[in-house]
Amino acid sequence: MDTLIPDESPNSKTSESDDAAKLVSLDSAFLAITCALLLYGVSWVMGCSSSPALKIGGGKKLNNAHELARLSTDANDKQVPTMSGRKLTLDKMAQRAATSLEYSNEEYGIAFDVPKGYLLKEGELPEMDRGLGYLGPIPMHFAQSGGVRLATVEPPQGLHLGTNFVNEFFTVSAHYGSGEVVCSDFNIPTEARGAPVTRTVDAIEFHGFAEHTAASMHQYSGVYLHAYANETCYEIGYGFLTAGTSASLKNISEEKQILWLEKILLNVHINPPDFERNSSTD
């Protein structure tokens, strides 16, 4: 009987060595992956525990989910209401009304709105007022002395750049105790008087004249009106001043400038003075 002898050839030994090497290689790779996963898990846990608490708007730290949930609820409860177009328009109108300038004099019962950006000067005008330039100060035209200037409106410096414009004004004066007949007269020189003018102001009819004066390269055009009410002669005057003509300057239209100043008349209100109203109701 033949006896089987195990094959101990060199090729057999090499195959066994290769299998063993493969097992060692797989074990090493598995170990490396396992270690990497463990390190990643440890670093993630440590990072979460050491990260700073969330801050909202630089305020108090929020350290737990309960505080975050409460903050979210409060924010939803305090949502900003949507503003309609009508609401925005009304708010803008109210803002303009709050910033507009109004002159009011209770002693003489007169009030009017001042154009936006213009200067309001109450009482007598200072000597340094621009007035009518070389033609003198802004006048009052009562036939008798005793008139009181109440207020004057003039434009800001720099208006109408690049034109021959110098100044414009709207002035209100009063003469208490003046009679109605005297009130109808003016101390405007005959040579300076233009056409008669009539204007209705707050249901009161005013009468007067246009006037024109020129001297020293200055030309002045204006209108002065008188009306008698509340035992008072009220005077309203408005006009503008230009300086010469030049090819490099645009000429101001007299008609347009007078129409612009007359817009202020639409906002003038004349009522009995407060002390007269109070005494009549006692």
Secondary structure by P-SEA (a helix, b strand, c coil): cbbbbccccaaaaaaaaaaaaaaaaaaaaaaaaaaaaaaaaaaaaaaaaaccccccccccccccaaaaaaaaaaaaaaccccccaaaaaaaaaaaaaaabbbbbbcccbbbbbccccbbbbcccccccccccccccccccccccccccccbbbbbcccccccccccccbbbbbbbccccccccccccccccccccbbbbbcccbbbbbbbbbbbcccbbbbbbbbbbbccccbbbbbbbcccccccccbbbbbaaaaaaaaacccccccccccaaaaaaaac
